[in-house]
Amino acid sequence: TNVDVESRSLRLETSKSPIPESGSMLEFLSSVLCFGLFLYKWLIIIAVLLTWVSADPYNPIVQWIARVTRPLWVWCEQRMPMMLTHFSPYAALLLVIFAQAVVPAELRSLNLLIEGKSDSTMMLLQSGGHLLQGMAIVLQSLFFFFVIVLVIWFFLTLVNPAFNNPLVRIIHVMADPLITPIQRYLPRTSVDFSPLIAVIFFMMVLTFVIGPISHYGSSLSYPISLCVY
């Protein structure tokens, strides 16, 4: 009958209705993961800044940030040499920066493979490009941090800061290993130019070494762009 025909045609149309594809889910997961790691990165930065100012450990917000970030700090600390363990928060931050750059990009490459827009060889090349760019981003972040520390230390040395200030001590601990090898080859003067020389060195490495590596990795990753905000 006409009613049976219309009923069967309705069932067929319903069975052909669009359902979420795995590729779309991977793209969505990539975006969520990118934003989640971005937020976690800033939680680590806030936690590091709180250690600089000796925040109240009984404050509920400080305690919550510590509960969220400390496990990764401890994980990094357990895998670092003893003399570098006090830098575990910075290692954790660099690890999250690397993950934010690489993991969402890998999911997008897998999405292209599932959708038939690439093959296994292209995905391997893209993965290599993601890793190169991820390492370049980590080194860029690390070197820019070094540059900021060195510039601050240079201006502090001009005013002879008091070492009983906790911020001055922290900056000195971070700057001293970077400038001590340079100071051995510089004559003693009233102004210590070793921080500026170290800044020039790091900027040259960023421009002539890390920059080209990042550009080459980007060419391998095409058309995938990394999550870097």
Disulfide bonds with the S-S distance in Angstrom:
Cys34-Cys227 1.49
